[in-house]
Amino acid sequence: MIIYETDNKREAFRYTPAPPDTMTIDFLDKSIDLIDISAGGVSFRDQGFAKGEQDKISLDLRDTDLKQSHVFSIAIRILDIDALEICHCIFENPSEEQVEAIHRFLLVKQKKEIQQRKEK
């Protein structure tokens, strides 16, 4: 599990997938594990990328609590690469359907996190 702490928090809830639920994308022909995903974008470890680079990725949003899974292509662009070599990316021009699918996925994950905290 990758633990990544930063003072530069996005305003939206960020889901950090942990094994066995890791999320992998192909970005500029490199297979990359996501550090986290939010309604606005994703972050991952830098592998020689540059600020401003973009690519269309396949995003696989599956969860056993979702009535349906969503797999779709969406463009992302690197907004920043921080001192810890983490690429912070934004979703570029998502459709309304994509935004809704991401929000539903994140809501399920956020509810699970809250429930797990209550159980501890």
KARA-V576643 format. One record per backbone hydrogen bond with DSSP energy under -0.5 kcal/mol. NH is the residue of the N-H (numbers start at 1). CO is the residue of the C=O. If there is no record, write none. Layout:
((NH & CO) (NH & CO))
This chain:
((3 & 1) (4 & 2) (9 & 7) (15 & 37) (16 & 14) (17 & 15) (21 & 18) (25 & 32) (27 & 25) (27 & 30) (30 & 27) (32 & 25) (34 & 23) (35 & 43) (36 & 43) (37 & 15) (38 & 41) (42 & 89) (43 & 36) (44 & 87) (45 & 33) (46 & 85) (52 & 78) (53 & 50) (55 & 76) (57 & 55) (57 & 74) (59 & 57) (59 & 72) (60 & 58) (61 & 59) (61 & 70) (62 & 60) (66 & 63) (70 & 61) (72 & 59) (74 & 57) (75 & 92) (76 & 55) (77 & 90) (78 & 53) (79 & 77) (79 & 88) (80 & 88) (82 & 86) (85 & 82) (87 & 44) (88 & 80) (88 & 86) (89 & 42) (89 & 87) (90 & 77) (91 & 40) (92 & 75) (93 & 91) (99 & 95) (100 & 96) (101 & 97) (102 & 98) (103 & 99) (104 & 100) (105 & 101) (106 & 102) (107 & 103) (108 & 104) (109 & 105) (110 & 106) (111 & 107) (112 & 108) (113 & 109) (114 & 110) (115 & 111) (116 & 112) (117 & 113) (118 & 114) (119 & 115) (120 & 116) (120 & 117))
